[in-house]
Amino acid sequence: MTDGYLSLNDFSFEKTMIDRERMARLTSEDGFMSIAVELMKEISKITVILACSYPPAENNIVRKLTRNEAILGGLFVRLAKLQSGYLDAVCQRRSEIASILERCLSETIINLIYLITQNSNELYDEYIIYSLREEKKLLDLIDKNVTSRGYELPIESRMRSSIMRSFDSSGLAPDQIDETNRKTWGGSIFRRAESIGLAEAYRALFGLPSHVIHGNWQDLLRFHVKQEGDEFLPSMEWTIPRPQPIFLLGLLSAAVCELYLNEKLPDCEDRRFLLEIINDCQRRIKEADELHEHFLQKSNL
């Protein structure tokens, strides 16, 4: 490996042990929350490692990412940052913020799995084109205003330069973008979730958390107002998160890491070692989730 680059020897991989007898004696969810957070930290470390892992060039020479690899790598970086922000909100006991990040995490995982499994250059183009439509609309607006005014303002020049850099980085020209096309890339998010086997989990992963993203009435009822009879009062108290979403997002994060290793890094000499860590973490998450479910049934929560 080239000097200056990290190897797995630079990381430690401590395990969060599941003490079934101790967890069976828990009388509140606090102990389960602690376990859930530590397990999520484990899989987050693997996410960070994979965000910076991709096949080398010939003779094992380190190279930079291609455009399509940058999409997957960028999504993995996004996933790692969202995991960090999510755990921060959870540890601050702010379910309102954690719930917003749950939706972002879920969508990132769905998109990663979909892109990896489809493995289509046309789909990567579609992913980029969908994003560039807004840039094209803004560029058209700038052109319209400049034509009407007869000259270009400095701020418009800066905006135009920024937009053109986005097109150059994407390998596309503005005239290749149909800004009137409203079709999403890869179909709807539900279609993408369905195609990777997450249709049944879609509501919990994406549908219900949409209330929190948009500040719908259901979000207000759950987090921001309290009802007293037929009237309401503002509620400024933060809501304490629950373990279930952390367990679920940990499992999904582990699944996408496992998929990436198998599909994109099949010749990686550390693949088996990393897979063993991922699979063991998955097993412990499932065990902790099962113990938490027993706790809920016993406590009638």
VEXZA-768798 format. One line per 2 residues: number of its first residue (from 1); their letters; for each residue x, y, z negated of C-alpha. Coordinates in steps of 0.2 Angstrom, whole numbers, m for minus. Each point is the difference from the previous one (the first is absolute). Layout:
<rs>
NUM> A> X/Y/Z  ... .
</rs>
This chain:
<rs>
1> MT> 0/0/0  6/18/4 .
3> DG> 8/9/m15  m14/12/m8 .
5> YL> m14/m12/3  m9/m9/m14 .
7> SL> m1/m19/m1  m12/m10/m12 .
9> ND> 15/m1/m12  m3/18/m4 .
11> FS> m18/m4/m7  m6/m9/m15 .
13> FE> m15/m10/0  m7/m2/m17 .
15> KT> m16/m10/m2  m15/5/m10 .
17> MI> m4/m16/m10  m18/m5/m2 .
19> DR> m3/m6/m18  m17/m9/1 .
21> ER> m2/m2/m19  4/18/m4 .
23> MA> m11/6/14  m14/m11/m6 .
25> RL> 0/9/m16  m1/18/7 .
27> TS> m15/10/m7  2/14/13 .
29> ED> 4/3/18  16/10/m5 .
31> GF> 11/m16/0  m7/m5/17 .
33> MS> 4/17/7  18/0/m6 .
35> IA> 2/m17/9  m9/6/16 .
37> VE> 11/15/1  16/m10/m3 .
39> LM> m5/m13/14  m4/15/12 .
41> KE> 18/7/m4  7/m17/6 .
43> IS> m8/0/16  3/18/3 .
45> KI> 19/m3/m1  m2/m13/14 .
47> TV> m10/13/10  14/12/m2 .
49> IL> 13/m13/6  m10/m5/15 .
51> AC> m4/18/5  19/2/4 .
53> SY> 2/m18/7  0/m4/19 .
55> PP> 10/m11/11  18/6/4 .
57> AE> 7/2/18  11/m13/8 .
59> NN> 15/m6/m11  m10/6/m16 .
61> IV> 4/18/4  m12/12/m9 .
63> RK> m11/10/11  m14/12/m1 .
65> LT> m19/m3/2  m9/m1/17 .
67> RN> m16/10/1  m11/m15/m4 .
69> EA> 11/m5/m14  m1/17/m7 .
71> IL> m19/m2/m1  2/m15/m10 .
73> GG> 14/7/m10  m9/16/m3 .
75> LF> m15/m9/m6  10/m10/m12 .
77> VR> 8/16/m7  m18/7/m1 .
79> LA> m5/m15/m10  14/1/m12 .
81> KL> m3/18/m3  m19/m3/m3 .
83> QS> 4/m15/m12  11/12/m10 .
85> GY> m13/14/0  m14/m13/m4 .
87> LD> 10/m7/m15  4/18/m6 .
89> AV> m19/4/0  m4/m17/m9 .
91> CQ> 13/3/m13  m7/18/m3 .
93> RR> m17/m9/m2  m8/10/14 .
95> SE> m12/m11/9  m6/14/11 .
97> IA> 17/2/8  4/m18/0 .
99> SI> m16/m4/9  4/12/14 .
101> LE> 17/m8/2  m8/m18/0 .
103> RC> m9/5/17  16/7/7 .
105> LS> 10/m16/m5  m14/m12/7 .
107> ET> 0/9/17  19/0/1 .
109> II> 0/m19/m4  m14/m4/13 .
111> NL> 9/10/13  17/m8/m3 .
113> IY> m7/m18/1  m10/4/15 .
115> LI> 14/8/10  12/m15/m5 .
117> TQ> m12/m13/4  m6/8/17 .
119> NS> 18/4/5  m5/9/15 .
121> NE> 9/15/8  m16/7/7 .
123> LY> m7/0/m18  15/10/m6 .
125> DE> m3/12/14  m18/1/m5 .
127> YI> 5/3/m18  11/15/5 .
129> IY> m12/7/13  m14/0/m13 .
131> SL> 10/11/m11  6/12/14 .
133> RE> m18/4/5  0/14/m14 .
135> EK> 17/6/6  m7/1/18 .
137> KL> m16/10/m6  11/12/m10 .
139> LD> 11/2/15  m15/4/12 .
141> LI> m6/13/m13  17/8/0 .
143> DK> 0/1/19  m17/6/1 .
145> NV> 4/14/m12  16/5/8 .
147> TS> m9/1/17  m14/11/m7 .
149> RG> 12/11/m9  14/1/14 .
151> YE> 14/m4/m12  6/m13/m13 .
153> LP> 1/4/m18  16/m6/m10 .
155> IE> m11/m11/m11  m7/m8/16 .
157> SR> 18/m3/7  5/m9/m16 .
159> MR> m16/m10/0  2/m5/18 .
161> SS> 18/m5/m3  m5/m11/m15 .
163> IM> m14/m8/11  12/m4/14 .
165> RS> 13/m8/m12  m14/m12/m5 .
167> FD> m3/m4/18  18/m2/4 .
169> SS> 3/m11/m15  m15/m11/5 .
171> GL> 6/m2/18  m16/7/7 .
173> AP> m5/16/9  m15/11/m4 .
175> DQ> m8/m4/17  0/m18/m5 .
177> ID> m12/4/m14  m19/1/2 .
179> ET> m5/10/m15  m19/m2/4 .
181> NR> 2/m19/m3  m7/m3/m18 .
183> KT> 3/m19/m1  11/m5/m14 .
185> WG> 16/m10/2  m3/m19/m1 .
187> GS> m18/3/m2  m8/4/m17 .
189> IF> 9/m3/m16  m14/m13/m4 .
191> RR> 5/m9/17  18/0/m5 .
193> AE> m4/m6/m17  m11/m14/7 .
195> SI> 13/m5/12  12/m4/m14 .
197> GL> m12/m9/m11  m5/14/m12 .
199> AE> m18/3/6  m7/m6/m16 .
201> AY> 12/11/m11  m3/15/11 .
203> RA> m13/8/m11  11/m1/m16 .
205> LF> 16/5/9  m7/14/12 .
207> GL> m19/2/0  m3/5/m19 .
209> PS> 16/10/m2  m5/11/14 .
211> HV> m12/8/m12  16/6/m10 .
213> IH> 9/6/16  m14/11/5 .
215> GN> m7/5/m16  m17/m8/3 .
217> WQ> m14/1/m13  4/m18/m6 .
219> DL> 18/7/m4  m8/14/m9 .
221> LR> m11/m11/m10  14/m12/m4 .
223> FH> 14/12/m5  m5/18/0 .
225> VK> m18/3/m8  m9/m8/m14 .
227> QE> m19/m2/0  m11/5/m15 .
229> GD> m18/m4/3  m4/8/17 .
231> EF> 14/12/m1  19/0/1 .
233> LP> 15/7/m7  18/2/7 .
235> SM> 12/m14/m7  18/6/m1 .
237> EW> 6/m16/m8  11/m12/9 .
239> TI> m6/m18/3  12/m14/m5 .
241> PR> 4/m12/14  m4/m19/0 .
243> PQ> 12/m14/4  m10/m8/15 .
245> PI> 5/12/14  19/m1/m6 .
247> FL> m1/m19/2  m8/1/17 .
249> LG> 11/13/7  15/m10/m7 .
251> LL> m5/m15/9  m4/9/16 .
253> SA> 17/9/m1  8/m17/m2 .
255> AV> m9/m7/15  6/13/12 .
257> CE> 18/m2/m7  m1/m18/3 .
259> LY> m7/2/18  13/13/5 .
261> LN> 14/m12/m6  m7/m15/10 .
263> EK> m4/10/16  13/13/1 .
265> LP> 15/m7/m10  m1/m18/4 .
267> DC> 19/m1/1  4/10/m15 .
269> ED> 12/m10/m11  m9/6/m16 .
271> RR> m17/m3/6  m2/m16/m10 .
273> FL> 6/8/m16  m12/15/3 .
275> LE> m15/m12/4  3/m9/m16 .
277> II> m1/16/m10  m15/5/9 .
279> ND> m9/m16/m2  4/m1/m18 .
281> CQ> m6/17/m3  m16/m4/9 .
283> RR> m2/m15/m11  2/10/m16 .
285> IK> m12/13/6  m13/m13/3 .
287> EA> 3/m7/m17  m2/17/m9 .
289> DE> m15/4/10  m8/m17/m5 .
291> LH> 4/3/m18  m8/18/1 .
293> EH> m16/m8/8  m1/m12/m15 .
295> FL> 2/15/m12  m14/9/9 .
297> QK> m12/m15/m1  5/m2/m19 .
299> SN> m3/18/m4  m16/2/11 .
301> L> 8/15/9 .
</rs>
